[in-house]
């Protein structure tokens, strides 16, 4: 870890931080799924980590544990003016420490280079995450409305 990143620490947020977390996540709807305050709290504040500077949340991320074996890093974002300063690395390292020792942690991201630079890569046992995108043409939409 670089010397720069040591000036920041990732902490569990408090209820007072939830509005800032939601605002930060929702500031980038192109890359992140928008969240509500209720969704952030439902994911349990103990699963979130934030970096605050001058009482302002400048970065956040959540570790959602699906099972004893699988966990996902979600809603991971750092304000643009704090990127490349170590904030994201501190949050990521803290979330990974929260994962169970033998847990497989994955992330779905539109910015893979950050995670690849921090030890994420393809799963060695050749498992893949595959997506199916539902596409509805105009006639399907009419049928759905009628039915």
C-alpha positions in Angstrom: 0.0 0.0 0.0 1.3 3.4 -0.9 2.1 6.1 1.7 -0.7 8.2 0.3 -3.4 5.6 1.2 -2.3 5.5 4.8 -3.6 8.9 5.6 -7.2 7.6 5.1 -9.0 5.0 7.2 -12.1 3.1 6.3 -14.7 2.9 9.0 -18.2 1.6 9.6 -20.7 4.4 8.8 -23.2 5.7 11.3 -26.9 6.4 10.6 -26.0 10.1 10.1 -23.8 9.1 7.1 -26.5 7.2 5.2 -27.8 10.2 3.3 -24.2 11.0 2.1 -23.7 7.4 1.1 -26.9 7.5 -1.0 -26.0 10.8 -2.6 -22.5 9.5 -3.5 -23.9 6.3 -5.0 -26.7 8.1 -6.9 -24.2 10.7 -8.3 -23.1 8.1 -10.8 -26.2 6.3 -12.2 -24.3 5.3 -15.4 -22.0 3.0 -13.4 -23.9 2.2 -10.2 -27.3 0.9 -9.4 -29.1 3.8 -7.6 -29.8 3.1 -3.9 -32.3 4.5 -1.4 -31.6 5.1 2.3 -33.8 2.1 3.1 -31.7 -0.2 0.8 -28.4 1.0 2.4 -29.7 0.3 5.9 -31.3 -3.0 4.8 -27.8 -4.2 3.7 -26.7 -3.5 7.3 -24.5 -0.6 8.1 -22.0 -3.0 9.6 -21.3 -4.4 6.0 -20.4 -0.9 4.7 -17.1 1.0 4.9 -16.6 4.7 4.2 -13.8 7.1 4.1 -14.7 10.5 5.5 -12.7 13.7 5.1 -13.8 16.7 7.1 -17.0 14.8 8.0 -17.8 14.3 4.3 -18.2 10.7 2.9 -15.7 10.7 -0.1 -15.8 7.0 -0.7 -17.9 3.9 0.2 -18.4 0.2 -0.5 -20.4 -2.7 0.8 -19.6 -6.4 1.3 -22.7 -8.5 0.9 -22.3 -12.0 2.1 -24.5 -14.5 0.2 -23.2 -17.6 1.9 -20.2 -18.9 3.9 -18.4 -19.2 0.5 -19.5 -16.2 -1.6 -19.6 -12.5 -1.0 -19.9 -9.5 -3.3 -18.5 -6.0 -3.2 -21.3 -3.6 -4.1 -21.9 0.1 -4.4 -18.2 0.8 -4.5 -17.4 4.5 -5.4 -14.9 7.2 -4.6 -15.6 10.9 -5.4 -13.8 11.8 -8.6 -11.5 14.4 -6.9 -10.3 11.7 -4.4 -9.5 9.0 -6.9 -5.9 7.8 -7.3 -5.2 9.1 -3.8 -5.6 5.7 -2.0 -9.2 6.1 -0.8 -10.5 3.2 -2.9 -7.6 1.0 -1.9 -8.2 1.6 1.8 -12.0 0.8 1.5 -11.3 -2.3 -0.6 -8.6 -3.7 1.8 -11.0 -3.1 4.7 -13.9 -4.9 3.0 -11.7 -7.8 2.1 -10.6 -8.2 5.7 -14.3 -8.4 6.6 -14.7 -11.4 4.3 -14.4 -14.8 5.8 -11.0 -16.5 5.3 -12.1 -18.9 2.6 -14.7 -16.7 1.0 -14.7 -16.0 -2.7 -15.3 -12.3 -3.2 -16.5 -10.9 -6.5 -17.4 -7.6 -8.0 -19.5 -6.6 -11.0 -17.9 -3.4 -12.3 -17.7 -1.2 -15.4 -14.2 -0.1 -14.3 -12.3 -3.4 -14.0 -8.8 -1.9 -14.0 -8.9 -0.8 -10.3 -10.0 -4.2 -9.1 -7.5 -6.0 -11.4 -4.7 -3.8 -10.0 -5.9 -5.0 -6.5 -5.7 -8.7 -7.0 -9.0 -9.4 -8.6 -9.0 -11.6 -11.7 -10.7 -14.5 -13.3 -11.7 -17.3 -11.1 -9.1 -20.1 -11.2 -11.7 -22.8 -11.3 -13.1 -21.5 -14.5 -16.5 -20.4 -13.3 -18.2 -17.6 -15.1 -20.8 -15.0 -14.4 -23.1 -15.0 -17.4 -25.9 -12.6 -18.1 -29.1 -12.8 -20.2 -30.6 -9.5 -21.2 -34.3 -9.5 -21.7 -35.2 -7.5 -24.8 -38.8 -6.6 -25.5 -39.9 -5.3 -28.8 -43.0 -3.0 -29.1 -45.4 -6.0 -29.7 -44.1 -7.7 -26.6 -44.8 -4.6 -24.6 -48.3 -4.4 -25.9 -48.9 -8.1 -25.0 -47.5 -7.5 -21.5 -49.8 -4.6 -20.9 -52.8 -6.5 -22.2 -52.1 -9.7 -20.2 
